[in-house]
Amino acid sequence: MSSSNMLLFGWFMDSVNYIDIVVATGIPSEKILVCPPQINLEEILKSINGRIPARLQECSAFSILGYCISDPKNACRSVGVFNCGCEELTEPHWQSLMSDNWILILCKPQRILYKGKKQIPFLHHVHQYGDFLFPVDVNIIIYEVPISGASHLSLNSWHSPKHVGLPLKKPRWVNELHRKPLLLDLDRVLLALNCSHIAKVLLGQAKSTFRSTVHIFFMSTLLRLASMIWHTVAALVASVSTIMYIFLQCFHKPLSYGYMLVIVPKMFMHTWKNVHIRSCQFLYWPVILQGTGISSRSSAEYSQRAELRKHFMWSNILMDVIFGTILGILLLVNTEAICGCVFITAHQVTNNLLRSGCVWLMGVPAGFKLNNELAEFSGMISLNAIQIFSTLWFFLGAFLQFYIQMLALLGIAFGLTVPLAVCIDMLKLATLHIYVLHCLISCLYSKQIQALASLWRLFSGRKRNPLRQRLDSYDYTVEQHVVGSLLFTPLLLLVPTTSVFYIFLTSLITTIVFLCIIFEIIISLLHATPYAEILLWVTSRRRFPSGIWFRILNPNHVISDGAYSPACSRRQNNCFVDKGSESLVSLLCSNYATIGQVVRPYYVDVFSGVTPSFFTSLAHGILSGQRFPSTLGARLPPTMPWMQITCKEYWKLCYTAVLSIRSLC
């Protein structure tokens, strides 16, 4: 605290059993007294209250709290209505008081010190709605002012919901617990603490008008030069963004009409989706970068949350483009080597795996005696399909170098997620013949299994009821039993032949599906990783509070009795000393989130769409020969509508967004 007398500003929150007083800032009284007549302190306080969150305004208003006096010898004089001398202090500011609450704080050299030269004040007395009160239990809490963009305070752990949903049918004891008043409401106190810095800044801006002379400041040459450079940068960034906007619009229009709108999204589903997400992020960056409203800047916590939401997108784009640029450079430098590796891998997979596997299945695989006719028929169909696709991909292999260069350019322009999405679609397209063969053999396999199950129910005298989804008893005729017996034996003997082909192709298609799922998970993690929060956590963990705790400071301090008048001393003895209470001094400290607590919610949200039914459906589809899911269903960023404005309007939007960064700085 300063050694001069100060007028205190903050919030006065009263309750049934306690009073919370949050001191945000103080102004030396001599600066208030020289305030010119045209300056209305009441209007300034109302303006500040209009900038703080409505939730805090419902609890208390930012107002004058009282006085902090460095010379306590004349603090308690019997004067006027207050009988303590506070009337003389409040008289110059009586119109600015928003309530009948007033506190008097004293500073004594005997008080313990905090951080070297700062004195811890002593709460002398309180006026509450005109009543003169000596506080019985006083807890002085010292706090570091939460600054927007640097730190804030929070009762909850990081990313935890503030209100946990209760079940619809609440137990009786829960309802009774909610009816009881809270012993201590720290939410409003922490909200006031988080708003203390912005209130101090706004009051400091108003305090600059507490001067009798008017100062006119001219912009220096350096500031003019900085302003010109900033406007030049804004124009350059807006021009580059407008060129990107025109480029994206030129490609979007032909793909949005006719058969292209139907074919391209189905053939290249992952590529289409990720290109659309990245394009919308490129288009909407000036909208997201625009300054948020007053409510988000009025509290350190709200400001921190808003800034993290803005930083999330641009940092995600930046890191994705950096990874994509690294991948693109590696692909461009090693194009020929990559082409050679792709050709060798494709040759080995085609000859050593597919062709050799089909020939092996046409013989006696693992000693199993198969039906020769069915095995040769299935094997010849598979070999012909493999040969057709091998010939097709041999001619398309001439464009492999062009494909790798295109993949590199996509990585440089759109980031790593788009090349990975292209790899998923191209892998599915390159293995289309395996997918077709798997569909044919799985259809045959599933029909055989279903026919054998129906024939088994025929022998047991039961019939499936599809309407009620159950098995009912049924009396079959002798002819039906004879036909069933004739069909059951050949079908049962053909199942091993069909099964080996189905197992072979299912293992191939399952491997392809798992490779696509791995790429899909990598794409979702790249989209969901909060790079900005990780960087801020490394540099400043204070930005991620996760609960608070109090550190008790040394309570052994002495206040001289000479500081009080006889009347006030008698009150102090009756109301304070006799009860054996003394002020408790504590330091408000904050816990900080770990890196796991910061990152985990984003990754949990990615896999929130994945349910256990995915693995159940996968196992059921593989065993029964039915269709099984080929994608994991990991979440991607939400898609936004395509932006349709003129180039001039978009340039102005980008220009204004860059200049808004300067206003925030």
C-alpha positions as CSV (number, residue, x, y, z in Angstrom):
1,M,0.0,0.0,0.0
2,S,1.2,3.6,-0.6
3,S,2.1,5.8,2.2
4,S,-0.4,8.5,1.2
5,N,-4.1,8.5,1.9
6,M,-5.9,6.7,-0.9
7,L,-9.5,6.4,-2.0
8,L,-10.3,2.7,-2.5
9,F,-12.4,1.3,-5.4
10,G,-13.9,-2.1,-5.7
11,W,-16.9,-4.3,-4.9
12,F,-18.8,-4.6,-1.6
13,M,-20.6,-7.9,-1.4
14,D,-22.7,-8.5,1.8
15,S,-24.4,-11.7,2.9
16,V,-26.2,-12.9,6.0
17,N,-23.2,-14.0,8.0
18,Y,-20.2,-12.4,6.2
19,I,-19.1,-9.5,4.0
20,D,-16.8,-9.9,1.0
21,I,-14.9,-6.7,0.1
22,V,-12.8,-6.8,-3.1
23,V,-10.4,-3.9,-3.4
24,A,-9.4,-3.5,-7.0
25,T,-7.4,-0.3,-7.0
26,G,-6.8,3.0,-5.1
27,I,-6.3,6.6,-6.1
28,P,-4.5,9.1,-3.9
29,S,-7.0,11.5,-2.4
30,E,-5.1,14.6,-3.5
31,K,-5.6,13.7,-7.2
32,I,-9.4,13.3,-6.6
33,L,-9.6,16.7,-4.8
34,V,-8.0,18.6,-7.7
35,C,-10.5,17.0,-10.1
36,P,-12.1,19.7,-12.3
37,P,-15.9,20.4,-11.9
38,Q,-16.7,19.0,-15.3
39,I,-15.4,15.5,-14.2
40,N,-18.3,13.5,-12.8
41,L,-16.9,10.5,-10.8
42,E,-20.4,9.0,-10.6
43,E,-20.6,8.9,-14.4
44,I,-17.2,7.3,-14.6
45,L,-18.2,4.5,-12.2
46,K,-21.4,3.9,-14.1
47,S,-19.4,3.6,-17.3
48,I,-17.1,1.1,-15.7
49,N,-20.0,-0.9,-14.4
50,G,-21.3,-1.0,-18.0
51,R,-18.1,-2.8,-19.1
52,I,-18.1,-5.5,-16.5
53,P,-20.0,-8.8,-16.9
54,A,-23.7,-8.7,-16.1
55,R,-23.3,-11.7,-13.7
56,L,-21.1,-9.5,-11.5
57,Q,-23.4,-6.5,-11.7
58,E,-26.1,-8.6,-10.3
59,C,-24.0,-9.3,-7.2
60,S,-22.5,-5.9,-6.6
61,A,-21.5,-2.7,-8.4
62,F,-18.1,-1.2,-8.8
63,S,-18.0,1.7,-6.5
64,I,-16.0,3.7,-3.9
65,L,-15.3,1.4,-1.0
66,G,-13.7,3.7,1.5
67,Y,-10.4,5.2,2.6
68,C,-6.9,3.8,3.3
69,I,-5.2,6.2,5.8
70,S,-1.5,6.0,6.5
71,D,-1.7,8.2,9.7
72,P,-4.1,6.4,12.0
73,K,-3.8,8.9,14.9
74,N,-6.8,10.9,13.9
75,A,-8.7,8.0,12.4
76,C,-11.4,7.7,15.1
77,R,-12.7,11.1,16.0
78,S,-16.2,11.6,17.2
79,V,-17.7,13.7,14.4
80,G,-21.2,13.8,13.0
81,V,-23.4,10.9,12.3
82,F,-20.7,8.3,11.8
83,N,-19.1,9.1,15.2
84,C,-15.7,8.2,13.7
85,G,-14.7,11.0,11.4
86,C,-15.6,9.2,8.2
87,E,-18.2,11.9,7.4
88,E,-15.4,14.3,6.5
89,L,-13.9,11.7,4.2
90,T,-17.1,10.8,2.4
91,E,-18.5,14.4,2.1
92,P,-16.6,15.3,-1.1
93,H,-17.7,12.1,-2.8
94,W,-21.2,11.7,-1.3
95,Q,-22.9,11.9,-4.7
96,S,-20.6,9.2,-6.1
97,L,-21.3,6.7,-3.4
98,M,-23.6,4.0,-4.9
99,S,-24.6,2.6,-1.5
100,D,-24.4,3.3,2.2
101,N,-21.4,1.1,2.6
102,W,-18.0,2.4,3.7
103,I,-14.8,1.0,5.0
104,L,-11.8,2.5,6.7
105,I,-8.4,0.8,6.4
106,L,-5.3,1.8,8.3
107,C,-1.6,1.2,7.5
108,K,0.8,0.8,10.4
109,P,4.6,0.2,10.2
110,Q,4.2,-2.5,12.8
111,R,2.2,-4.6,10.4
112,I,3.9,-7.6,8.7
113,L,5.3,-6.9,5.3
114,Y,4.5,-8.7,2.1
115,K,7.3,-8.9,-0.6
116,G,9.6,-6.5,1.1
117,K,8.2,-2.9,1.1
118,K,4.5,-3.4,0.8
119,Q,2.4,-3.0,4.0
120,I,-0.5,-5.2,4.8
121,P,-3.4,-2.8,5.8
122,F,-5.6,-3.3,8.8
123,L,-9.4,-3.1,8.5
124,H,-10.5,-0.6,11.2
125,H,-14.2,-0.6,10.9
126,V,-17.1,-0.9,8.4
127,H,-20.2,1.1,7.8
128,Q,-23.0,-1.1,6.4
129,Y,-26.3,0.6,5.5
130,G,-25.5,3.3,8.0
131,D,-24.6,0.9,10.9
132,F,-21.2,1.2,12.5
133,L,-19.6,-2.2,12.6
134,F,-16.4,-3.6,14.1
135,P,-15.6,-6.8,12.2
136,V,-15.2,-9.8,14.6
137,D,-13.4,-12.2,12.2
138,V,-11.3,-10.6,9.6
139,N,-9.5,-12.5,6.9
140,I,-7.2,-10.3,4.8
141,I,-6.4,-12.1,1.5
142,I,-3.6,-10.8,-0.6
143,Y,-3.8,-11.5,-4.3
144,E,-1.9,-10.8,-7.4
145,V,-4.1,-8.9,-9.9
146,P,-5.2,-11.2,-12.7
147,I,-4.2,-9.6,-16.0
148,S,-6.0,-10.3,-19.2
149,G,-3.8,-12.5,-21.4
150,A,-1.5,-13.4,-18.6
151,S,-3.3,-15.0,-15.7
152,H,-6.7,-15.4,-14.1
153,L,-8.3,-17.3,-11.2
154,S,-10.7,-20.2,-11.3
155,L,-12.3,-22.5,-8.8
156,N,-12.7,-25.3,-11.3
157,S,-10.1,-27.5,-12.8
158,W,-9.0,-26.6,-16.4
159,H,-11.7,-27.4,-19.0
160,S,-14.0,-28.8,-16.4
161,P,-17.7,-27.8,-16.7
162,K,-18.8,-25.3,-14.2
163,H,-22.2,-26.9,-13.7
164,V,-22.3,-30.6,-13.5
165,G,-25.5,-32.1,-14.8
166,L,-27.6,-33.9,-12.2
167,P,-30.0,-36.7,-12.9
168,L,-33.5,-35.8,-13.7
169,K,-34.8,-37.6,-10.6
170,K,-32.9,-36.1,-7.7
171,P,-32.7,-37.7,-4.3
172,R,-34.4,-35.9,-1.4
173,W,-31.1,-35.2,0.3
174,V,-29.8,-33.4,-2.8
175,N,-32.9,-31.1,-2.9
176,E,-32.4,-30.4,0.8
177,L,-28.8,-29.6,0.2
178,H,-29.6,-27.1,-2.5
179,R,-32.1,-25.3,-0.2
180,K,-29.4,-24.6,2.3
181,P,-27.6,-21.3,1.9
182,L,-23.9,-21.4,0.9
183,L,-21.5,-20.8,3.7
184,L,-19.0,-19.1,1.3
185,D,-19.7,-18.0,-2.3
186,L,-16.3,-17.8,-3.9
187,D,-17.5,-17.7,-7.4
188,R,-18.6,-14.0,-7.3
189,V,-15.4,-13.1,-5.4
190,L,-13.2,-14.7,-8.0
191,L,-15.3,-13.1,-10.8
192,A,-14.6,-9.7,-9.1
193,L,-10.9,-10.5,-8.8
194,N,-10.8,-11.4,-12.5
195,C,-12.4,-8.1,-13.4
196,S,-10.2,-6.0,-11.1
197,H,-7.5,-5.4,-13.7
198,I,-9.9,-4.1,-16.4
199,A,-11.6,-1.9,-13.8
200,K,-8.2,-0.6,-12.7
201,V,-7.3,0.2,-16.3
202,L,-10.6,2.0,-17.0
203,L,-10.3,4.0,-13.8
204,G,-6.7,4.8,-14.7
205,Q,-7.9,6.1,-18.1
206,A,-10.4,8.3,-16.3
207,K,-7.8,9.3,-13.7
208,S,-5.8,10.9,-16.5
209,T,-8.5,13.5,-16.7
210,F,-8.1,14.4,-13.0
211,R,-5.9,17.4,-14.0
212,S,-6.6,21.0,-14.1
213,T,-4.7,21.5,-17.4
214,V,-5.3,20.0,-20.7
215,H,-2.4,18.3,-22.3
216,I,-2.3,17.8,-26.1
217,F,0.0,15.0,-27.3
218,F,1.3,15.0,-30.8
219,M,2.3,11.8,-32.4
220,S,6.0,11.5,-32.7
221,T,7.8,10.6,-35.9
222,L,8.5,7.1,-34.7
223,L,4.9,6.5,-33.9
224,R,3.9,7.8,-37.3
225,L,6.4,5.5,-39.0
226,A,5.2,2.5,-37.0
227,S,1.6,3.3,-38.0
228,M,2.6,3.5,-41.6
229,I,4.4,0.2,-41.4
230,W,1.5,-1.5,-39.7
231,H,-1.0,-0.2,-42.4
232,T,1.4,-1.4,-45.1
233,V,1.6,-4.9,-43.5
234,A,-2.2,-5.0,-43.2
235,A,-2.6,-4.1,-46.9
236,L,-0.1,-6.7,-47.9
237,V,-1.7,-9.4,-45.8
238,A,-5.1,-8.4,-47.1
239,S,-3.9,-8.6,-50.7
240,V,-2.3,-12.0,-50.3
241,S,-5.5,-13.3,-48.6
242,T,-7.6,-11.8,-51.4
243,I,-5.6,-13.7,-54.0
244,M,-6.1,-16.9,-52.0
245,Y,-9.8,-16.1,-51.8
246,I,-10.0,-15.7,-55.6
247,F,-8.1,-18.9,-56.1
248,L,-10.5,-20.9,-53.8
249,Q,-13.6,-19.4,-55.4
250,C,-12.3,-20.3,-58.9
251,F,-11.9,-23.9,-57.9
252,H,-15.1,-24.1,-55.9
253,K,-17.5,-22.9,-58.6
254,P,-16.9,-25.7,-61.2
255,L,-17.0,-28.3,-58.4
256,S,-20.3,-27.1,-57.1
257,Y,-22.5,-27.9,-60.1
258,G,-23.5,-30.9,-62.2
259,Y,-22.0,-34.3,-62.0
260,M,-18.8,-33.1,-60.3
261,L,-20.8,-32.3,-57.2
262,V,-22.0,-35.9,-57.1
263,I,-19.0,-37.9,-58.2
264,V,-16.0,-36.0,-56.5
265,P,-17.4,-36.1,-52.9
266,K,-18.1,-39.8,-53.2
267,M,-14.9,-40.9,-54.8
268,F,-12.6,-38.6,-52.8
269,M,-14.7,-38.3,-49.6
270,H,-11.9,-37.6,-47.1
271,T,-10.1,-35.3,-49.5
272,W,-13.2,-33.3,-50.2
273,K,-14.1,-33.0,-46.5
274,N,-10.6,-31.9,-45.4
275,V,-10.1,-29.5,-48.3
276,H,-13.5,-27.9,-47.5
277,I,-12.5,-27.6,-43.8
278,R,-9.1,-26.0,-44.6
279,S,-10.6,-23.7,-47.2
280,C,-13.2,-22.4,-44.8
281,Q,-10.5,-21.8,-42.2
282,F,-8.6,-19.8,-44.8
283,L,-11.6,-17.8,-45.7
284,Y,-12.9,-17.2,-42.2
285,W,-9.6,-16.2,-40.5
286,P,-10.4,-12.4,-40.6
287,V,-13.8,-13.0,-39.1
288,I,-12.4,-15.1,-36.2
289,L,-9.5,-12.7,-35.7
290,Q,-11.8,-9.7,-35.2
291,G,-11.9,-8.3,-31.7
292,T,-14.4,-9.9,-29.5
293,G,-17.1,-7.9,-27.6
294,I,-16.7,-5.9,-24.5
295,S,-18.0,-8.7,-22.3
296,S,-15.1,-11.0,-23.2
297,R,-12.5,-8.3,-22.4
298,S,-14.1,-7.3,-19.2
299,S,-12.8,-10.2,-17.2
300,A,-9.4,-11.8,-17.3
301,E,-11.0,-15.3,-17.4
302,Y,-13.4,-14.4,-20.3
303,S,-10.5,-12.7,-22.2
304,Q,-8.3,-15.7,-21.7
305,R,-11.0,-18.1,-23.0
306,A,-11.7,-15.9,-26.0
307,E,-8.0,-15.5,-26.9
308,L,-7.5,-19.2,-26.7
309,R,-10.4,-19.9,-29.0
310,K,-8.9,-17.4,-31.5
311,H,-5.4,-18.7,-31.1
312,F,-6.6,-22.3,-31.6
313,M,-7.5,-22.0,-35.2
314,W,-4.6,-19.9,-36.5
315,S,-2.0,-22.0,-34.6
316,N,-3.6,-25.2,-35.9
317,I,-3.4,-23.9,-39.5
318,L,0.1,-22.7,-39.0
319,M,1.4,-25.9,-37.6
320,D,-0.5,-28.0,-40.1
321,V,1.0,-25.9,-43.0
322,I,4.5,-26.2,-41.4
323,F,4.2,-30.0,-41.3
324,G,2.7,-30.1,-44.8
325,T,5.6,-27.9,-46.1
326,I,8.2,-30.3,-44.6
327,L,6.4,-33.2,-46.1
328,G,6.1,-31.4,-49.5
329,I,9.8,-30.6,-49.6
330,L,10.7,-34.1,-48.7
331,L,8.5,-35.4,-51.5
332,L,9.8,-33.0,-54.1
333,V,13.4,-33.8,-53.2
334,N,13.0,-37.6,-53.2
335,T,10.4,-38.0,-55.9
336,E,12.3,-40.6,-58.0
337,A,13.2,-42.6,-54.9
338,I,9.6,-42.6,-53.7
339,C,8.4,-43.7,-57.2
340,G,10.8,-46.6,-57.1
341,C,9.7,-47.7,-53.7
342,V,6.0,-47.5,-54.7
343,F,6.6,-49.6,-57.8
344,I,8.5,-52.2,-55.9
345,T,5.9,-52.4,-53.1
346,A,3.0,-52.6,-55.7
347,H,4.9,-55.4,-57.5
348,Q,5.5,-57.4,-54.4
349,V,2.0,-57.0,-53.1
350,T,0.5,-58.0,-56.5
351,N,2.8,-61.0,-57.3
352,N,4.0,-62.3,-53.9
353,L,0.7,-61.7,-52.0
354,L,-2.3,-61.6,-54.3
355,R,-1.4,-63.9,-57.1
356,S,0.6,-66.4,-55.0
357,G,-2.2,-66.4,-52.4
358,C,-4.9,-67.1,-55.0
359,V,-2.8,-69.9,-56.5
360,W,-2.2,-71.4,-53.0
361,L,-5.9,-71.3,-52.2
362,M,-6.7,-73.1,-55.5
363,G,-4.5,-76.1,-54.3
364,V,-4.5,-77.6,-50.9
365,P,-4.1,-74.7,-48.4
366,A,-2.7,-75.8,-45.0
367,G,-3.7,-79.4,-45.8
368,F,-7.4,-78.7,-46.2
369,K,-9.2,-80.6,-48.9
370,L,-11.3,-78.2,-50.8
371,N,-13.8,-78.5,-53.6
372,N,-11.6,-78.3,-56.7
373,E,-14.2,-76.8,-59.1
374,L,-15.3,-74.1,-56.7
375,A,-11.7,-73.3,-55.7
376,E,-10.6,-73.1,-59.4
377,F,-13.6,-71.0,-60.3
378,S,-13.1,-68.5,-57.4
379,G,-9.3,-68.5,-58.0
380,M,-9.6,-67.8,-61.7
381,I,-12.0,-64.9,-61.1
382,S,-9.6,-63.4,-58.6
383,L,-6.6,-63.8,-60.8
384,N,-8.4,-62.2,-63.8
385,A,-9.5,-59.2,-61.6
386,I,-5.9,-58.8,-60.3
387,Q,-4.5,-59.0,-63.9
388,I,-7.0,-56.4,-65.1
389,F,-6.2,-53.9,-62.3
390,S,-2.5,-54.6,-62.6
391,T,-2.6,-53.7,-66.3
392,L,-4.6,-50.6,-65.6
393,W,-2.3,-49.4,-62.8
394,F,0.7,-50.1,-65.1
395,F,-0.5,-47.5,-67.5
396,L,-1.5,-45.1,-64.7
397,G,2.0,-45.6,-63.1
398,A,3.4,-43.2,-65.7
399,F,1.5,-40.4,-63.8
400,L,2.9,-41.5,-60.4
401,Q,5.6,-38.8,-60.4
402,F,2.9,-36.2,-61.2
403,Y,0.8,-37.5,-58.4
404,I,3.6,-37.2,-55.8
405,Q,4.3,-33.7,-57.0
406,M,0.6,-32.8,-56.6
407,L,0.7,-34.4,-53.2
408,A,3.6,-32.2,-52.2
409,L,2.0,-29.0,-53.5
410,L,-1.2,-29.8,-51.6
411,G,0.8,-30.3,-48.4
412,I,2.5,-26.9,-48.9
413,A,-0.7,-25.1,-49.7
414,F,-3.2,-26.8,-47.4
415,G,-1.2,-28.5,-44.7
416,L,-0.4,-32.1,-43.8
417,T,-4.0,-33.2,-43.3
418,V,-5.0,-32.8,-46.9
419,P,-2.2,-35.1,-48.3
420,L,-3.1,-37.7,-45.7
421,A,-6.7,-37.5,-46.7
422,V,-5.6,-37.9,-50.4
423,C,-3.6,-41.0,-49.4
424,I,-6.7,-42.5,-47.8
425,D,-8.8,-42.0,-50.9
426,M,-6.0,-43.2,-53.3
427,L,-5.4,-46.3,-51.1
428,K,-9.0,-47.2,-51.4
429,L,-9.0,-46.5,-55.1
430,A,-5.9,-48.5,-55.7
431,T,-7.3,-51.5,-53.8
432,L,-10.7,-51.3,-55.4
433,H,-10.3,-54.8,-57.0
434,I,-9.7,-56.3,-53.6
435,Y,-12.8,-54.6,-52.3
436,V,-14.8,-55.9,-55.2
437,L,-13.6,-59.5,-54.8
438,H,-14.3,-59.2,-51.0
439,C,-17.8,-58.1,-51.7
440,L,-18.5,-61.0,-54.0
441,I,-17.0,-63.7,-51.8
442,S,-18.6,-62.2,-48.6
443,C,-22.0,-62.2,-50.4
444,L,-21.5,-65.9,-51.2
445,Y,-20.2,-66.7,-47.8
446,S,-23.0,-64.9,-45.9
447,K,-25.7,-66.5,-48.1
448,Q,-24.3,-70.0,-47.3
449,I,-24.2,-69.2,-43.6
450,Q,-27.8,-68.0,-43.7
451,A,-28.9,-71.0,-45.7
452,L,-27.3,-73.4,-43.3
453,A,-28.8,-71.6,-40.3
454,S,-32.3,-71.8,-42.0
455,L,-31.9,-75.5,-42.8
456,W,-30.7,-76.2,-39.2
457,R,-33.9,-74.5,-37.9
458,L,-35.9,-76.6,-40.3
459,F,-34.5,-79.8,-38.7
460,S,-35.2,-78.5,-35.2
461,G,-38.8,-77.6,-36.1
462,R,-38.5,-73.9,-35.7
463,K,-39.0,-70.9,-37.9
464,R,-37.8,-67.3,-37.6
465,N,-40.5,-64.7,-37.1
466,P,-39.0,-61.5,-38.6
467,L,-41.8,-59.3,-37.2
468,R,-41.3,-60.2,-33.6
469,Q,-37.6,-61.0,-33.9
470,R,-37.9,-64.4,-32.4
471,L,-38.0,-68.2,-33.2
472,D,-41.4,-69.8,-33.3
473,S,-42.3,-73.5,-33.5
474,Y,-43.4,-74.7,-36.9
475,D,-44.5,-78.1,-38.3
476,Y,-42.6,-78.8,-41.6
477,T,-43.8,-81.4,-44.1
478,V,-41.8,-84.5,-45.1
479,E,-41.1,-83.1,-48.5
480,Q,-39.6,-80.0,-46.9
481,H,-37.4,-82.2,-44.7
482,V,-36.2,-84.2,-47.7
483,V,-35.3,-81.1,-49.8
484,G,-33.6,-79.6,-46.8
485,S,-31.5,-82.7,-46.2
486,L,-30.5,-82.7,-49.9
487,L,-29.4,-79.0,-49.7
488,F,-27.8,-79.1,-46.3
489,T,-25.0,-81.6,-47.2
490,P,-23.5,-79.9,-50.3
491,L,-23.8,-76.5,-48.7
492,L,-22.0,-77.7,-45.6
493,L,-19.2,-79.3,-47.7
494,L,-18.8,-76.1,-49.8
495,V,-18.4,-73.9,-46.8
496,P,-14.6,-74.7,-46.2
497,T,-13.8,-73.7,-49.8
498,T,-15.7,-70.4,-49.5
499,S,-14.3,-69.8,-46.0
500,V,-10.7,-69.9,-47.0
501,F,-11.2,-67.4,-49.8
502,Y,-13.3,-65.2,-47.5
503,I,-10.7,-65.3,-44.7
504,F,-7.9,-64.4,-47.2
505,L,-9.7,-61.5,-48.7
506,T,-11.1,-60.3,-45.4
507,S,-7.6,-60.2,-43.9
508,L,-6.5,-58.1,-46.8
509,I,-9.4,-55.7,-46.6
510,T,-9.2,-55.5,-42.8
511,T,-5.5,-54.5,-43.1
512,I,-6.4,-51.8,-45.6
513,V,-9.2,-50.5,-43.3
514,F,-6.9,-50.3,-40.3
515,L,-4.3,-48.4,-42.4
516,C,-7.1,-45.9,-43.4
517,I,-8.2,-45.7,-39.7
518,I,-4.6,-44.9,-38.7
519,F,-4.5,-42.1,-41.2
520,E,-7.9,-40.9,-40.1
521,I,-6.8,-40.7,-36.5
522,I,-3.7,-38.8,-37.4
523,I,-5.8,-36.3,-39.3
524,S,-8.2,-35.8,-36.4
525,L,-5.4,-35.4,-34.0
526,L,-3.7,-32.8,-36.2
527,H,-7.0,-30.9,-36.3
528,A,-7.6,-31.2,-32.6
529,T,-4.2,-30.5,-31.1
530,P,-4.1,-27.2,-29.3
531,Y,-0.7,-26.0,-30.3
532,A,-1.2,-22.5,-29.0
533,E,-2.2,-23.8,-25.5
534,I,0.7,-26.2,-25.4
535,L,3.1,-23.3,-26.2
536,L,1.5,-21.0,-23.7
537,W,1.6,-23.8,-21.1
538,V,5.3,-24.2,-21.6
539,T,6.0,-20.4,-21.4
540,S,3.4,-19.4,-18.8
541,R,1.5,-22.0,-16.8
542,R,-0.3,-19.2,-14.9
543,R,-2.7,-18.9,-17.9
544,F,-4.2,-22.3,-17.0
545,P,-5.5,-22.2,-13.4
546,S,-6.9,-25.3,-11.9
547,G,-8.3,-24.4,-8.5
548,I,-7.1,-22.1,-5.7
549,W,-5.6,-22.5,-2.2
550,F,-4.6,-20.2,0.6
551,R,-1.2,-19.8,2.2
552,I,-1.4,-18.4,5.7
553,L,1.2,-15.7,6.4
554,N,2.7,-14.9,9.7
555,P,-0.2,-13.6,11.9
556,N,2.0,-12.2,14.7
557,H,1.6,-8.5,14.4
558,V,0.9,-5.8,16.9
559,I,-1.3,-2.7,16.6
560,S,-0.6,0.1,19.0
561,D,-3.5,1.1,21.2
562,G,-2.5,4.7,20.7
563,A,-3.9,4.5,17.3
564,Y,-7.4,4.8,18.6
565,S,-9.4,7.4,20.5
566,P,-10.8,6.4,23.9
567,A,-14.3,5.9,22.5
568,C,-13.1,3.7,19.7
569,S,-10.8,1.8,22.0
570,R,-13.7,0.9,24.2
571,R,-15.7,-0.3,21.2
572,Q,-12.7,-2.3,20.0
573,N,-12.3,-3.9,23.4
574,N,-15.9,-4.8,23.6
575,C,-16.4,-6.0,20.1
576,F,-13.1,-7.3,19.0
577,V,-10.5,-8.0,21.6
578,D,-12.7,-9.6,24.2
579,K,-13.7,-12.3,21.7
580,G,-10.1,-13.2,21.1
581,S,-10.3,-12.7,17.3
582,E,-7.6,-11.2,15.2
583,S,-7.3,-10.6,11.5
584,L,-5.9,-13.6,9.6
585,V,-3.6,-12.7,6.7
586,S,-3.4,-15.2,3.8
587,L,-2.1,-15.3,0.3
588,L,-4.3,-16.4,-2.5
589,C,-2.5,-19.0,-4.6
590,S,-3.6,-20.9,-7.7
591,N,-3.0,-24.4,-8.8
592,Y,-2.0,-24.9,-12.4
593,A,-3.2,-27.5,-14.9
594,T,-0.8,-30.2,-16.2
595,I,-0.1,-30.7,-19.9
596,G,-2.4,-33.7,-19.8
597,Q,-5.3,-31.7,-18.4
598,V,-4.8,-29.1,-21.1
599,V,-4.6,-31.5,-24.1
600,R,-6.9,-34.4,-22.9
601,P,-10.3,-32.6,-23.4
602,Y,-9.5,-32.0,-27.1
603,Y,-8.5,-35.6,-27.7
604,V,-11.5,-36.9,-25.8
605,D,-13.7,-34.9,-28.0
606,V,-12.1,-36.4,-31.1
607,F,-12.9,-39.9,-30.0
608,S,-16.3,-39.0,-28.4
609,G,-18.0,-40.1,-31.6
610,V,-16.4,-43.6,-31.5
611,T,-18.7,-46.0,-29.6
612,P,-18.1,-49.6,-28.5
613,S,-20.6,-50.6,-31.1
614,F,-18.0,-49.9,-33.8
615,F,-15.9,-52.8,-32.6
616,T,-19.0,-54.9,-32.1
617,S,-20.2,-54.2,-35.7
618,L,-16.7,-54.9,-37.0
619,A,-16.4,-58.3,-35.3
620,H,-20.0,-59.2,-36.3
621,G,-19.5,-58.2,-39.9
622,I,-16.2,-60.1,-40.2
623,L,-17.7,-63.3,-38.7
624,S,-21.0,-63.2,-40.5
625,G,-19.8,-62.0,-43.9
626,Q,-21.9,-58.9,-43.7
627,R,-20.8,-55.3,-44.3
628,F,-18.7,-53.8,-41.6
629,P,-17.7,-50.1,-41.0
630,S,-14.6,-48.9,-42.8
631,T,-14.2,-45.6,-40.9
632,L,-13.7,-45.0,-37.2
633,G,-15.9,-41.9,-37.1
634,A,-13.3,-39.7,-35.3
635,R,-14.6,-36.1,-35.2
636,L,-13.3,-33.4,-37.4
637,P,-13.7,-29.6,-37.0
638,P,-17.2,-28.4,-37.9
639,T,-17.7,-27.3,-41.4
640,M,-18.7,-23.7,-42.1
641,P,-20.9,-22.4,-45.0
642,W,-18.9,-21.3,-48.0
643,M,-18.2,-17.5,-48.0
644,Q,-19.8,-15.6,-50.8
645,I,-18.8,-11.9,-50.8
646,T,-17.1,-9.7,-53.3
647,C,-13.3,-9.5,-53.4
648,K,-13.4,-5.8,-52.4
649,E,-15.4,-6.6,-49.3
650,Y,-13.1,-9.5,-48.4
651,W,-10.0,-7.3,-48.8
652,K,-11.6,-4.7,-46.4
653,L,-12.4,-7.5,-44.0
654,C,-8.8,-8.8,-43.9
655,Y,-7.4,-5.3,-43.7
656,T,-9.7,-4.4,-40.7
657,A,-8.8,-7.7,-39.0
658,V,-5.1,-7.0,-39.1
659,L,-5.6,-3.5,-37.8
660,S,-7.7,-4.9,-35.0
661,I,-4.6,-6.8,-33.7
662,R,-2.9,-3.5,-33.3
663,S,-5.8,-2.1,-31.3
664,L,-5.6,-5.1,-28.9
665,C,-1.8,-4.6,-28.5
